[in-house]
Amino acid sequence: MKDSGLENIGSEKPQTDLHGRQFFITSLAALGVVYGDIGTSPLYAFRECFHGTHSLAPTPANVLGILSLVFWALTLVISFKYLLFLMRADNRGEGGILALLALLTPRQHLSPTQRRYLLPLGLFGAALLYGDGVITPAISVLSAIEGLKVAAPALKDFVIPITVLILITLFLFQKQGTTKVGTVFGPIMAIWFATIALLGVGGILRAPEVLAAVNPLHGARFFIDNGQLAFLVLGSVFLVVTGGEALYADMGHFGPRPIRVAWFTYVLPALLLNYFGQGALLLLRPGEAIDPFYHLAPGWALYPLIFLATLATVIASQAVISGAFSLTRQAMQLGYSPRFRLIQTSSEEIGQVYLPAVNWGLMATTIALVFGFGSSTNLAGAYGVAVTTTMVITTVLAFFLMVKRWHWKTTSAAALACLFLSVDLPFFGANLLKIDHGGWFPLVAGVTVFTLMTTWRRGRKAINQIVRGDKETLEDFIKTLAGAPPHRVPGTAVFMTGRPTGTPPMLYHHLAHNQVLHEQTIILTVLTEEVPRVPAAERVTVTKLEMGFYRVIVRYGFMQSPNVPVALRKCESYGLSVNLDHATYYLARENIISTPRQSGMMRWQEKLFSFMSRNSFAATAFFNIPAEKVVELGQQVEI
């Protein structure tokens, strides 16, 4: 997923004062997570310019022109836009499109009209990541295994079965978490980058004139000579920068400095050497344009190179899959997704989570893509459409951030945004031409996810308006209760409610049916703030009321997983002591029924929301509440 919003994000805020050995280890780890995506692009990106849907003749002028575009794309898009500029736009250390959107969410930053358009736009950009998220494992692993066609052409019929077997193994492994193998990701990718750099040097030494492609005039001549075809080939050139969003998204895991240092001192030189090496090969042997990456290697090194490439693509795929998990958790926390079963796979890294339903959905879709498209060349046609769209959206959001949050002059912000768009929009336009060649898939996937997210959001808003119990404040309810106090029983009752004000309807229903109250009654609300994390010291707010009532508000960031029993234990320092062994949790379960009444939603959305609500993961497990201590009160709600 080329943004992923989100690979492996969710760790503790990175240290900014790393030195010596610790800085080296952090930079090495960044190689394994941040650069796995963009680092495997040499397997297919340069090849697609000469062998893809809109292929070119591998003439010296075209080779130098493509290399010039590759060089300046990596320089302007990755080095300048993402590494030097966007990494300044962090939300408490976190990056990615959702973190960028969260910086603009406070109402003081945007007018109602701006919010009406920018929030859905940012959400759509995040939704698009799922489409490319399933393409990345498919194209990466498939392109690595396709090296068998060069090493042993007789094995070409085994490429797809081997690819599918590796992908199944990869997805089955997800339940173990990435922590166990995370320490080896960095060293493997370090070996990978060293290997592709050496292969590139070997090619360059045979045709050093290829280095002239650094001159941007070669890129300009390429457009003059090829006209419309040059624009079409931009869709393939874009494949060299498709990991850009991942760099920004993973900023919170390692911090900007290790990521920048790893890029400028190791990753960028290795990528450029390899691309220029492939270009040098085509200057000497144009007939090998079908797979220049593997043709750079001597015959004895092909099988080891295929094995190393497979490891690298599995690592890149792992980061993308983890990003899908993190993105889904953020969507759940921000109220854009129903609850899914979530398993924390590491006691140390909060970003290491596993969602079984998401994992199996990704696996089924990825394998279907491998069978459906059949080759990495065909998949390349589907690749990039969603990423370019997300990059354009990121630039638009960055413009408003500069003006509204950083208080730049509009002219200065517009000038920088136009510079970014001058690169983003041609790539975007070229990739739109891929729609007939598979580019429709990530768009359909993105629109589907966006529809599900917005339907859930609107449905929950409609439910809250119908069942809200804030017509009477909790203080007034307690005063009324004091006039005719019910029977009190020992223990603690915890009433879960989504609203931090008013009296929860569930409390009325409980009293009406059971005619008793516990001696200690807690009205508890879990809120998700629009920041990545809420510090433990700021998490709990306790308000003591009359007659043994307490209102407790627990706040989490959108990258944190709620745990109600742990939050209640923290209440002791605020004067509220809870015996968790004698606590009963009361939760509402709504049965949603679609009716002709006006809810602000279309009937098909109401039915879709009802279906999603019925299949949502139980709140009990989502909030880590012991199931044996839960009482659910059903409520039929018509929308």
C-alpha positions in Angstrom: 0.0 0.0 0.0 1.8 2.9 -1.0 1.0 5.0 1.6 0.0 3.2 3.4 -1.4 6.0 6.1 0.3 3.7 7.6 2.7 0.9 7.7 3.6 -0.1 11.2 2.6 3.2 12.6 1.5 3.3 16.2 4.8 2.9 18.1 5.7 5.2 20.9 6.8 8.7 19.8 10.3 8.4 18.4 13.3 9.8 20.2 14.7 12.9 18.5 18.1 12.8 20.2 19.4 9.5 18.8 23.2 9.2 18.7 25.8 6.7 17.7 24.9 3.0 17.8 21.2 3.7 18.7 20.9 6.0 15.7 22.5 3.4 13.4 20.2 0.7 14.6 17.1 2.9 14.1 18.3 3.9 10.6 18.9 0.2 9.8 15.4 -0.7 11.0 14.0 2.0 8.8 15.5 0.3 5.8 13.3 -2.8 6.5 10.0 -1.0 7.0 10.1 2.3 5.3 12.0 1.5 2.2 10.9 -2.0 1.4 8.2 -0.6 -0.9 10.2 1.8 -3.0 13.3 -0.4 -2.8 11.8 -3.2 -4.8 10.6 -0.9 -7.6 13.7 -1.6 -9.7 12.4 -5.1 -10.3 9.7 -3.8 -12.7 9.6 0.1 -12.9 12.3 0.7 -15.6 11.3 -2.4 -17.5 7.7 -1.2 -17.9 8.8 1.9 -19.7 10.1 -0.2 -22.6 8.0 -3.3 -22.3 4.7 -2.2 -20.7 1.3 -1.1 -22.1 2.7 2.1 -23.7 6.2 0.8 -24.5 9.1 2.7 -26.1 11.8 1.5 -28.4 15.0 1.2 -26.3 17.0 3.7 -28.4 19.8 5.6 -26.7 17.8 8.9 -26.7 14.8 7.2 -25.1 16.9 5.4 -22.5 18.7 8.6 -21.5 15.3 10.5 -21.5 13.7 7.9 -19.2 16.6 7.9 -16.9 16.6 11.6 -16.7 12.9 11.5 -15.7 13.6 8.8 -13.1 16.4 10.8 -11.6 14.4 14.0 -11.3 11.2 12.2 -10.1 13.2 10.7 -7.2 14.8 14.1 -6.5 11.7 16.3 -6.6 9.0 13.9 -5.3 10.8 11.8 -2.8 13.8 13.9 -1.7 12.2 17.4 -1.8 8.5 16.9 -1.3 8.4 14.1 1.1 11.7 14.0 2.9 12.5 17.7 3.2 9.0 19.3 3.3 6.1 17.0 4.3 8.0 15.4 7.2 7.7 18.8 8.8 3.9 18.3 8.9 3.7 15.8 11.7 0.8 15.3 14.2 2.7 14.8 17.4 5.4 12.9 15.6 3.1 10.9 13.3 2.8 11.3 9.5 0.5 10.0 6.8 -2.6 11.4 5.1 -4.9 10.7 8.1 -2.4 12.5 10.5 -2.2 15.4 8.0 -6.0 15.5 7.9 -6.2 15.4 11.7 -4.0 18.6 11.8 -6.7 20.4 9.8 -9.8 19.0 11.6 -10.1 21.5 14.5 -12.8 23.9 13.5 -10.7 27.0 14.0 -8.5 26.0 11.1 -11.2 25.5 8.4 -14.4 27.1 7.4 -17.6 25.0 7.2 -17.3 24.9 3.4 -13.7 23.9 3.5 -14.4 21.1 6.0 -17.3 19.9 3.9 -15.0 19.2 1.0 -11.6 18.6 2.5 -12.6 16.0 5.1 -14.2 13.6 2.5 -11.3 14.3 0.2 -8.8 13.2 2.8 -10.9 10.2 3.7 -11.1 9.2 0.1 -7.3 9.5 -0.2 -7.0 7.1 2.8 -9.6 4.7 1.3 -7.6 4.5 -1.9 -4.7 3.0 -0.1 -6.6 -0.3 0.3 -6.7 -0.7 -3.5 -3.0 -0.4 -3.9 -2.5 -2.3 -0.7 -3.6 -5.5 -2.3 -1.7 -4.8 -5.6 1.7 -4.3 -3.8 2.1 -7.8 -2.5 0.9 -9.3 -5.8 3.1 -7.3 -8.2 6.2 -7.3 -5.9 6.3 -11.1 -5.2 5.3 -11.9 -8.8 8.0 -9.7 -10.3 10.6 -11.4 -8.1 9.5 -14.9 -9.0 9.4 -14.0 -12.7 13.2 -14.0 -12.5 12.8 -17.8 -13.1 11.9 -17.0 -16.7 15.4 -15.6 -17.1 17.2 -18.2 -15.0 15.3 -21.3 -16.3 12.7 -20.6 -19.0 11.3 -24.1 -18.6 10.0 -23.1 -15.2 7.8 -20.3 -16.4 4.6 -22.3 -15.8 5.5 -22.5 -12.1 5.7 -18.7 -11.6 2.1 -18.2 -10.6 1.8 -21.3 -8.4 5.0 -20.4 -6.5 3.8 -16.7 -6.1 0.5 -17.8 -4.7 2.2 -20.2 -2.3 4.4 -17.5 -1.0 1.5 -15.1 -0.6 -0.6 -17.6 1.3 2.4 -18.3 3.6 2.8 -14.5 4.1 -0.8 -14.0 5.1 -0.9 -17.0 7.3 2.1 -15.6 9.2 0.4 -12.4 10.0 -1.2 -13.7 13.2 2.3 -14.2 14.6 3.0 -10.5 14.3 6.0 -8.8 12.7 7.9 -8.3 15.9 9.6 -11.7 15.8 11.2 -11.1 12.4 11.4 -7.3 12.6 15.0 -7.4 13.7 16.1 -9.1 10.5 14.1 -6.9 8.1 16.7 -4.1 8.2 19.8 -6.2 7.6 18.1 -8.1 4.7 17.1 -4.8 3.0 20.6 -3.5 3.6 22.0 -6.5 1.7 19.4 -5.9 -1.0 20.3 -2.3 -1.5 24.0 -3.1 -1.6 23.4 -5.9 -4.1 21.3 -3.7 -6.5 23.9 -1.0 -6.2 26.7 -3.4 -7.2 24.7 -4.7 -10.1 24.1 -1.1 -11.2 27.8 -0.2 -11.0 28.7 -3.2 -13.1 26.3 -1.9 -15.8 27.5 1.7 -15.6 31.2 0.7 -16.0 30.4 -1.0 -19.3 28.6 2.1 -20.6 29.5 5.2 -18.5 28.0 7.6 -21.0 24.7 6.7 -19.3 25.5 9.1 -16.5 24.8 12.0 -18.9 21.1 11.3 -18.1 21.4 13.5 -15.0 21.1 16.5 -17.3 17.4 17.4 -17.4 17.7 18.4 -21.0 17.5 14.7 -21.9 14.1 14.6 -20.2 13.0 17.7 -22.1 14.2 16.2 -25.4 12.4 13.0 -24.6 9.0 14.9 -24.5 9.8 16.8 -27.7 10.8 13.7 -29.6 8.0 11.4 -28.4 5.0 13.8 -27.9 1.9 12.0 -26.6 3.7 8.7 -26.2 6.1 10.4 -23.7 3.1 11.5 -21.6 1.7 7.9 -21.7 5.0 6.5 -20.5 4.9 8.8 -17.4 2.5 6.2 -15.9 5.4 3.7 -15.9 8.0 6.2 -14.8 5.8 6.9 -11.8 6.4 3.4 -10.5 9.9 4.5 -9.2 8.3 6.8 -6.6 5.3 4.8 -5.6 6.7 4.3 -2.1 6.7 8.0 -1.3 3.6 8.0 0.9 5.1 5.2 3.0 8.0 7.4 3.9 5.7 10.0 5.3 3.4 7.5 7.0 6.2 5.7 8.8 7.7 8.9 10.2 6.2 8.2 13.6 7.8 4.8 13.9 11.4 6.0 13.5 11.5 9.8 13.4 12.4 12.0 10.4 16.1 12.1 10.9 16.9 8.3 10.6 14.6 8.1 7.6 16.3 11.1 5.9 19.8 9.9 6.6 19.0 6.4 5.4 17.6 7.8 2.2 20.3 10.3 1.2 23.3 8.1 2.3 22.2 4.6 1.2 18.8 4.1 -0.4 18.8 6.9 -3.0 22.4 6.1 -4.2 21.6 2.4 -4.5 18.4 3.0 -6.5 20.0 5.5 -8.8 23.0 3.2 -9.5 20.7 0.3 -10.3 18.4 2.3 -12.6 21.4 3.8 -14.4 22.9 0.3 -14.6 19.8 -1.0 -16.3 19.9 2.0 -18.7 23.5 1.2 -19.5 22.6 -2.4 -20.2 19.9 -1.3 -22.7 22.4 1.0 -24.4 24.6 -2.0 -25.1 21.9 -4.7 -25.6 18.5 -3.2 -26.4 17.0 -6.6 -26.9 17.1 -7.3 -23.1 14.5 -4.6 -22.4 12.1 -7.4 -21.4 13.8 -7.8 -18.0 16.9 -5.6 -17.6 17.1 -6.0 -13.8 17.8 -9.7 -13.9 20.0 -9.4 -17.1 22.3 -7.2 -15.1 23.4 -10.2 -13.0 25.8 -12.9 -14.2 24.4 -16.3 -14.8 25.8 -17.9 -11.6 24.1 -15.2 -9.5 20.5 -15.5 -10.9 19.1 -18.0 -8.4 20.6 -16.2 -5.3 19.3 -12.9 -6.7 15.8 -14.3 -7.2 15.9 -15.6 -3.6 17.1 -12.2 -2.2 14.5 -10.4 -4.4 11.8 -12.7 -3.0 12.8 -11.9 0.6 12.8 -8.2 -0.2 9.4 -8.2 -1.8 8.0 -10.2 1.1 9.3 -7.6 3.5 7.8 -4.8 1.4 4.5 -6.7 1.3 4.6 -7.2 5.1 4.9 -3.5 5.7 1.9 -2.8 3.4 -0.2 -5.5 5.1 0.6 -4.1 8.5 -0.3 -0.6 7.2 -3.7 -1.9 6.2 -4.2 -3.1 9.8 -3.1 0.2 11.2 -5.3 2.2 8.8 -8.3 0.0 9.8 -7.7 0.6 13.5 -7.5 4.3 12.9 -10.8 4.2 11.0 -12.4 2.3 13.9 -11.1 4.8 16.4 -12.2 7.8 14.4 -15.7 6.4 13.9 -15.4 5.6 10.2 -15.5 1.8 10.5 -17.4 -0.8 12.4 -15.5 -2.7 15.0 -13.3 -5.6 13.9 -11.6 -8.2 16.0 -8.2 -6.7 16.8 -5.3 -8.7 18.3 -2.2 -6.9 19.8 0.7 -9.0 18.6 3.4 -7.2 20.6 3.5 -6.1 24.3 6.1 -3.4 23.4 5.0 -1.9 20.1 1.4 -0.7 20.0 1.6 -0.5 16.2 1.9 -4.2 15.9 -1.8 -5.3 15.5 -3.5 -8.1 13.6 -7.1 -8.0 12.3 -8.2 -11.5 11.1 -11.1 -10.3 8.9 -8.9 -7.7 7.2 -6.1 -10.2 6.7 -8.3 -12.8 5.0 -9.9 -10.2 2.8 -6.6 -8.9 1.7 -5.3 -12.5 1.0 -8.3 -13.5 -1.1 -8.2 -10.3 -3.1 -4.4 -10.5 -3.6 -4.5 -14.1 -4.8 -7.4 -13.2 -7.1 -5.3 -10.4 -8.7 -2.4 -12.8 -9.3 -4.7 -15.3 -11.2 -6.7 -12.5 -12.9 -3.8 -10.4 -14.2 -1.3 -13.2 -14.6 1.9 -11.2 -14.8 3.6 -8.2 -13.1 3.4 -6.3 -16.4 -0.4 -6.6 -16.4 -0.5 -5.6 -12.8 1.6 -2.6 -13.5 -1.3 -1.2 -15.5 -3.4 -1.3 -12.4 -0.6 0.1 -10.2 -0.2 3.8 -9.5 -3.7 5.2 -10.1 -4.6 5.3 -6.5 -1.2 6.4 -5.3 -1.1 9.4 -7.7 -4.6 10.4 -6.6 -3.4 10.2 -2.9 -0.3 12.3 -3.7 -2.5 15.0 -5.3 -4.8 15.0 -2.3 -1.8 15.2 0.1 -0.6 18.3 -1.8 -4.0 19.9 -1.5 -4.2 19.2 2.2 -0.6 20.5 2.6 -1.6 23.8 1.0 -4.3 24.4 3.5 -2.0 23.3 6.3 0.5 25.9 5.3 -2.1 28.7 5.2 -4.4 27.7 8.1 -2.0 26.1 10.5 1.4 27.4 9.7 0.1 30.9 8.7 2.1 31.2 5.6 1.2 33.9 3.1 -1.2 32.5 0.6 1.0 33.4 -2.3 4.0 31.5 -0.9 1.9 28.5 0.0 0.3 28.5 -3.5 3.7 28.8 -5.2 5.1 25.7 -3.4 1.8 23.7 -3.9 1.9 24.6 -7.6 5.5 23.3 -7.8 4.4 20.0 -6.2 1.3 19.8 -8.5 3.4 20.5 -11.6 4.9 17.0 -10.9 1.9 15.3 -9.3 -0.7 16.3 -12.0 1.2 14.9 -15.0 1.8 11.7 -13.2 -1.9 11.7 -12.2 -3.0 12.3 -15.8 -0.8 9.6 -17.2 -2.0 7.1 -14.7 -5.6 7.9 -15.4 -5.0 6.5 -18.9 -4.3 3.1 -17.2 -7.9 2.7 -16.2 -8.7 0.5 -19.2 -5.6 -1.6 -18.5 -6.5 -2.5 -14.9 -6.3 0.9 -13.2 -10.1 0.6 -12.6 -9.4 -1.9 -9.8 -7.8 0.4 -7.2 -10.4 3.1 -7.9 -13.3 0.6 -7.5 -11.7 -0.7 -4.3 -11.2 2.9 -3.0 -14.7 4.0 -3.8 -16.1 0.8 -2.1 -14.1 1.5 1.1 -15.0 5.2 1.0 -18.7 4.3 0.7 -18.5 1.9 3.6 -16.7 4.4 5.8 -19.0 7.3 5.0 -22.1 5.1 5.4 -20.9 3.9 8.8 -20.2 7.5 9.9 -23.5 8.9 8.8 -25.4 5.9 10.3 -23.8 6.3 13.7 -24.5 10.0 13.6 -28.2 9.2 12.9 -28.3 6.6 15.7 -26.8 9.1 18.2 -29.4 11.7 17.3 -32.3 9.2 17.8 -31.2 7.5 21.0 -29.3 10.4 22.7 -30.2 10.9 26.3 -29.0 14.4 26.9 -32.6 15.8 27.3 -31.9 15.5 31.0 -28.6 16.2 32.6 -27.1 13.5 34.8 -27.2 16.0 37.7 -31.0 16.6 37.2 -31.5 12.8 36.9 -29.8 12.2 40.2 -31.9 14.9 41.9 -35.0 13.2 40.6 -33.7 9.9 41.8 -33.1 11.3 45.3 -36.8 12.0 45.7 -37.6 8.3 45.2 -34.4 6.4 45.7 -34.4 2.8 44.3 -33.0 -0.2 46.2 -29.2 -0.2 46.1 -27.2 -3.4 45.8 -23.5 -3.9 46.6 -20.9 -3.6 43.8 -20.1 -1.3 40.9 -22.2 -0.8 37.8 -20.4 0.7 34.7 -22.7 2.1 32.1 -20.9 2.6 28.8 -22.2 5.5 26.7 -20.8 7.2 23.6 -21.8 10.7 24.8 -19.9 12.6 27.5 -23.0 14.6 28.5 -26.6 13.8 29.5 -28.1 10.7 31.0 -27.6 7.5 28.9 -30.9 5.9 27.8 -29.6 2.6 29.0 -29.7 3.8 32.6 -33.4 4.6 32.2 -34.1 1.2 30.8 -32.1 -0.6 33.5 -34.1 1.2 36.2 -37.4 0.7 34.5 -36.9 -3.1 34.2 -34.7 -4.0 37.3 -35.8 -1.3 39.8 -32.3 -1.4 41.5 -29.0 0.4 41.3 -25.5 -0.5 42.4 -24.1 1.3 45.3 -21.4 2.7 43.0 -22.6 3.7 39.5 -20.1 4.9 36.9 -21.2 6.6 33.6 -18.2 5.9 31.4 -17.4 7.4 28.0 -14.5 6.4 25.7 -13.5 9.3 23.4 -11.1 9.2 20.5 -9.2 12.4 20.1 -7.9 13.6 16.8 -4.3 13.1 17.8 -2.2 9.9 17.5 -1.9 9.3 21.2 -3.1 10.7 24.5 -0.5 10.5 27.3 -1.4 8.2 30.2 -1.4 11.2 32.6 -4.1 12.9 30.5 -6.2 9.9 29.8 -8.8 9.8 32.6 -11.2 12.5 33.8 -13.3 11.7 36.9 -16.2 13.8 38.1 -17.8 12.8 41.5 -21.5 13.3 41.7 -24.2 12.7 44.4 -25.6 9.3 45.5 -22.5 7.3 44.5 -22.5 8.4 40.9 -19.4 9.2 38.9 -18.8 10.3 35.4 -15.6 9.0 33.9 -14.3 10.1 30.5 -11.4 8.1 29.0 -9.5 9.6 26.1 -7.4 7.7 23.6 -5.5 8.7 20.4 -6.6 7.3 17.1 -3.6 5.0 17.1 -4.3 3.5 20.5 -6.4 0.6 21.5 -8.9 1.2 24.3 -8.8 -0.9 27.5 -11.6 -0.1 29.9 -10.5 -2.2 32.9 -7.0 -0.6 32.8 -8.6 2.8 32.6 -10.7 2.1 35.6 -7.7 1.0 37.6 -6.2 4.4 36.8 -9.2 6.1 38.4 -7.9 5.2 41.9 -5.5 8.1 41.8 -8.5 10.4 41.2 -10.4 9.3 44.2 -12.5 6.5 42.6 -11.7 3.0 43.8 -13.2 0.3 41.7 -13.2 -3.4 42.7 -13.0 -4.9 39.2 -13.9 -8.4 40.6 -17.3 -7.0 41.6 -18.0 -4.7 38.7 -20.7 -5.2 36.1 -20.6 -3.5 32.7 -23.8 -2.4 31.0 -23.7 -2.0 27.2 -26.4 -1.2 24.7 -26.9 -3.3 21.6 -29.0 -1.6 18.9 -31.0 -3.6 16.4 -31.1 -1.2 13.4 -34.2 -1.3 11.2 -34.5 0.6 7.9 -37.7 2.5 7.6 -39.1 5.3 5.3 -38.5 7.9 8.0 -36.1 10.7 7.3 -32.6 9.9 8.6 -30.6 11.9 6.1 -29.5 8.6 4.4 -30.8 6.8 1.3 -32.6 3.5 1.8 -29.7 1.5 0.4 -27.3 3.2 2.8 -29.7 2.5 5.7 -29.8 -1.2 4.8 -26.0 -1.3 4.3 -25.5 0.3 7.7 -27.9 -2.1 9.3 -25.9 -5.0 7.8 -22.6 -3.6 9.0 -24.0 -3.0 12.4 -25.2 -6.6 12.8 -21.8 -7.9 11.8 -19.8 -5.5 13.8 -17.4 -7.0 16.4 -18.8 -7.0 19.9 -18.0 -3.9 22.0 -17.1 -6.2 24.8 -13.9 -7.5 23.1 -13.2 -4.1 21.5 -13.0 -2.4 24.8 -11.2 -5.4 26.4 -14.0 -6.0 28.9 -14.4 -9.5 30.4 -17.4 -11.1 28.7 -18.6 -12.8 31.9 -19.1 -9.4 33.5 -21.2 -7.8 30.7 -24.9 -7.2 30.6 -26.3 -6.1 27.2 -29.5 -4.3 27.0 -31.2 -4.5 23.6 -32.8 -1.6 21.9 -34.7 -1.5 18.5 -33.9 1.6 16.6 -35.6 2.7 13.4 -33.8 4.9 11.0 
